Amino acid sequence: MIEAQRRSLAQVEFIIGKARLLERVRSTLNARQEKAVLRMFAAGPDGVTGGLSAGNYRGITSAAPATATRDLADLVALEVLRRTGERKATRYHLCVPLKPVATVTIAEIR
């Protein structure tokens, strides 16, 4: 029950963060950016495993490499995504607090 409560709380906080972020950038995103951001939100509070790469972005949006780079840079500038890593290791993560929920053990309950 404790773990279920923690997961529910994390989900509610994620949905509130998602709504705030989408409201803030509602009219500034192009169709490709919106599609990619919504796909990242669909991953839920645990986020996209390993983050979004430029290749993943191109796969989601069918954008050309230069367009994907420009779109991702715009999303970082708008503080929709945060960038980590360099070159091929560059990954993008949502600027919404994601709280992974740890599994509850019996020892923790006592």
NORSULWO-V92156 format. One record per residue. PSI is psi in degrees with one decimal (* if undefined). Layout:
((PSI) (PSI))
This chain:
((-40.2) (-44.6) (-40.3) (-39.5) (-42.5) (-41.9) (-40.3) (-43.8) (-43.7) (-40.5) (-43.0) (-45.0) (-39.2) (-44.8) (-39.6) (-44.9) (-40.6) (-48.0) (-42.5) (-44.6) (-46.7) (-37.0) (-39.4) (-35.3) (15.1) (-51.6) (2.9) (-18.1) (141.5) (174.5) (-38.7) (-47.1) (-43.8) (-43.2) (-44.3) (-42.0) (-42.8) (-35.7) (-39.4) (-39.8) (-32.9) (-22.1) (-17.3) (-171.1) (-23.2) (-13.4) (174.6) (123.9) (121.1) (-3.5) (170.6) (129.3) (167.4) (-36.3) (-41.8) (-42.1) (-45.6) (-37.6) (-38.5) (-40.7) (-11.9) (30.4) (152.2) (156.0) (-45.2) (-38.9) (-41.7) (-43.2) (-45.4) (-46.0) (-45.3) (-39.6) (-40.0) (-42.2) (-34.6) (-43.9) (-34.4) (-1.7) (36.1) (-39.7) (154.3) (143.8) (136.9) (152.6) (177.0) (153.9) (-122.9) (-19.7) (6.0) (130.1) (153.4) (137.3) (148.7) (144.0) (48.8) (131.1) (118.8) (126.0) (95.4) (143.2) (123.9) (150.9) (136.9) (131.9) (162.2) (-36.8) (-33.9) (-30.4) (-35.5) (*))
